[in-house]
Amino acid sequence: MFGLLADATTTAISIGIGIGISVLAAITNSPLMWNPLMGKPLAKAPIAQRKLPGEDDVVFQKILNGDSDVDPELVFQINQDRGLHGKPSVVPRVKPYQDEKEHLDEIKTSAGDMIKFRRDLYDRTLAGLASDEHDPERLIFNRDDLVHMLNTLKGDNQELNAKASGDLGQWMGEYMADNGYSPHTSSIMMKQMFMLAFPPLQRDDDVTEDNVEELLLNTKKLLDRYSEMDNKNSTKRTLAHMGHSTGWW
């Protein structure tokens, strides 16, 4: 059609009309410049925060959101499958303390189930190492596969790991400031208390066949201590409830 126009008129007229059509097309399509679908493709989320094929969408989203009420065995199953397929563990979002300060009791209540599951898991894993048994369905691994899985699950996205660690540190600082501590005036004591609560599990950068058993034993020992504390707190809560209900407290 443009060629017929050029033949029927002059070259100058056809060029002018062509320029006019181009300007009109540019104006008509200019809103697309602000449409996100027409811009630079967004970078994919790191694989440690991306749902993989076969993973339950609801459970994955709850894990990623940092919800504390997810069944710990479901969390482990997802991460175990990732590790066995060479993928890093899911790195959950660390919710700001202000978003969770009204739900601390709920977070604390769910700790018992998590500790119980983890203690049982470490018992089975240590038993598997002693017998060199291998049965992932029963959460028992031989030494070589366990080492490979643990190193894989840690992931190597340093930026993501550093952000999660920083967010967790911020959460802890705000928790202490909001619950009677003075971290800004007693930082040395806070460090000492923190190190007592979280003794070193291992100092090597990677898990190896030589240190994996020490890592499991140290973690199990720490979980045993927390389990004992949780049992004492549960007993106190039960006695307090009985006292209020019977009138002798």
C-alpha positions in Angstrom: 0.0 0.0 0.0 2.9 2.4 0.8 4.4 1.6 -2.6 1.1 2.4 -4.4 0.9 5.6 -2.4 4.4 6.6 -3.5 3.6 5.9 -7.2 0.4 7.9 -7.0 2.0 10.9 -5.3 5.5 12.3 -4.9 8.4 10.9 -3.0 8.3 13.8 -0.6 4.6 13.2 0.2 5.1 9.5 0.7 8.1 10.1 3.1 6.1 12.7 5.0 3.2 10.2 5.4 5.6 7.5 6.5 7.1 9.7 9.2 3.6 10.7 10.4 2.6 7.0 10.7 5.8 6.2 12.6 5.2 9.1 15.1 1.6 8.0 15.6 2.7 4.4 16.2 5.3 5.6 18.7 2.7 7.7 20.6 0.2 4.9 20.5 2.6 2.3 21.9 4.4 4.6 24.4 2.3 3.3 27.5 4.1 0.0 27.0 7.3 1.6 28.2 5.8 1.5 31.8 4.4 -2.0 31.5 6.6 -4.4 33.5 6.0 -7.2 31.0 7.7 -5.2 28.3 10.8 -4.3 30.3 13.9 -6.2 31.3 13.1 -9.7 32.5 13.1 -9.9 36.3 15.9 -12.0 37.8 14.7 -15.4 39.1 14.7 -15.9 42.8 17.7 -17.9 44.1 17.0 -21.6 44.0 17.0 -21.7 47.8 13.9 -19.6 47.7 12.2 -21.1 44.7 9.7 -23.9 44.6 10.9 -26.9 42.8 8.9 -29.5 40.8 7.1 -31.9 43.1 7.1 -29.8 46.2 3.8 -29.1 47.9 2.9 -25.4 47.1 1.1 -24.7 50.4 3.9 -26.3 52.6 6.6 -24.6 50.6 5.0 -21.2 50.9 4.6 -21.6 54.6 8.3 -22.6 55.0 9.4 -19.8 52.8 7.3 -17.3 54.8 9.0 -18.4 58.0 5.9 -19.7 59.6 6.6 -21.6 62.9 3.6 -24.0 62.7 4.8 -26.2 59.9 5.3 -29.9 60.7 9.1 -30.2 61.1 9.0 -33.6 59.4 7.4 -32.0 56.3 10.1 -29.4 56.3 12.8 -32.0 56.6 11.3 -34.1 53.8 11.4 -31.2 51.4 14.9 -30.3 52.3 16.1 -33.9 52.3 14.8 -34.4 48.8 16.5 -31.2 47.7 19.8 -32.4 49.2 19.6 -35.8 47.5 19.1 -34.0 44.2 21.9 -31.6 44.6 19.8 -28.6 45.6 20.2 -26.3 48.6 17.8 -26.2 51.5 14.9 -23.7 51.5 16.0 -20.5 53.1 13.0 -19.1 54.9 12.3 -15.4 55.3 13.1 -14.1 58.7 10.0 -12.1 59.8 10.6 -8.8 61.5 10.3 -9.0 65.3 7.5 -6.4 65.2 5.4 -8.7 63.1 5.9 -11.6 65.6 6.0 -9.9 69.0 2.3 -10.7 69.6 2.8 -14.4 68.7 5.9 -15.3 70.7 4.0 -17.8 72.8 2.8 -19.6 69.7 6.4 -19.8 68.4 7.6 -21.1 71.8 4.8 -23.7 71.9 5.9 -25.2 68.5 9.5 -25.6 69.7 8.7 -28.9 71.6 7.6 -30.7 68.4 10.6 -29.4 66.5 13.1 -30.5 69.2 11.5 -33.9 69.6 11.7 -34.6 65.9 15.3 -33.4 65.6 16.5 -35.4 68.5 14.9 -38.5 67.0 16.4 -37.7 63.6 19.9 -37.4 65.1 19.5 -40.6 67.0 18.6 -42.5 63.9 21.3 -40.8 61.9 24.0 -41.6 64.5 22.7 -45.2 64.6 23.0 -45.4 60.8 26.6 -44.1 60.9 27.5 -46.7 63.5 26.2 -49.6 61.4 26.8 -47.9 58.0 23.2 -48.6 57.2 21.5 -46.6 54.4 17.8 -46.1 54.3 16.7 -42.5 53.4 13.0 -43.5 53.7 13.7 -44.1 57.4 16.0 -41.0 57.6 19.1 -43.1 58.0 22.2 -42.3 55.9 25.6 -43.7 55.4 28.5 -41.4 56.1 29.4 -40.4 52.5 25.8 -39.6 51.5 25.2 -37.7 54.7 28.3 -35.5 54.3 27.3 -34.8 50.7 23.8 -33.9 51.6 24.7 -31.6 54.5 27.2 -29.6 52.4 24.7 -29.3 49.6 21.9 -28.2 51.9 24.0 -25.3 53.3 24.0 -23.7 49.8 26.6 -21.4 48.4 24.6 -18.2 47.9 26.6 -16.0 50.2 24.5 -12.9 49.7 21.3 -14.7 50.6 23.0 -16.4 53.6 24.4 -13.1 54.9 21.0 -11.4 54.6 19.2 -14.2 56.5 21.9 -14.1 59.2 21.6 -10.3 59.5 17.8 -10.4 59.7 18.0 -13.0 62.5 20.6 -10.9 64.4 18.2 -7.9 64.1 15.3 -10.0 65.4 17.3 -11.2 68.4 18.4 -7.6 69.3 14.9 -6.3 69.1 13.6 -9.2 71.1 16.1 -8.6 73.9 15.4 -4.8 73.9 11.6 -5.5 74.1 11.9 -8.1 76.9 13.8 -6.4 79.7 17.4 -6.6 78.5 19.6 -3.7 77.6 21.8 -4.9 74.7 23.1 -1.4 74.1 24.6 -1.1 77.6 25.5 -4.7 78.3 26.7 -6.0 74.9 29.6 -7.9 76.5 27.4 -9.8 78.8 24.9 -10.5 76.0 27.8 -12.0 73.9 28.8 -14.2 76.8 25.2 -15.4 77.4 24.7 -16.0 73.7 27.9 -18.1 73.5 26.7 -20.1 76.5 23.3 -20.7 74.8 24.9 -21.6 71.5 28.3 -23.4 72.0 30.3 -24.2 68.8 29.0 -27.3 67.0 32.1 -27.4 64.7 34.6 -24.9 63.4 35.4 -26.3 60.0 33.9 -24.6 56.9 32.6 -27.9 55.5 31.2 -31.1 56.9 33.6 -34.0 56.3 33.6 -37.7 57.0 35.9 -37.0 59.9 33.8 -34.3 61.6 30.2 -35.2 60.7 29.8 -37.5 63.8 31.1 -34.8 66.1 28.7 -32.3 64.5 25.7 -34.6 65.1 26.7 -35.4 68.7 27.2 -31.8 69.6 23.9 -30.8 68.1 22.1 -33.7 69.8 23.7 -32.7 73.1 22.4 -29.1 72.6 18.9 -30.3 71.7 18.9 -32.5 74.8 19.6 -29.5 76.9 16.8 -27.5 75.2 14.4 -30.4 75.6 15.1 -30.5 79.3 14.4 -26.8 79.6 11.2 -27.2 77.5 10.0 -30.0 79.8 10.6 -27.9 82.9 8.7 -25.0 81.4 5.8 -27.3 80.4 5.6 -28.7 84.0 5.5 -25.2 85.4 2.8 -24.2 83.0 0.8 -27.3 83.9 1.2 -26.6 87.7 0.2 -23.0 87.2 -2.9 -24.0 85.3 -3.8 -26.5 88.0 -3.2 -24.0 90.7 -5.5 -21.4 89.0 -8.2 -24.0 88.3 -8.2 -25.5 91.9 -7.6 -22.3 93.8 -4.5 -23.4 95.6 -2.0 -21.4 93.6 
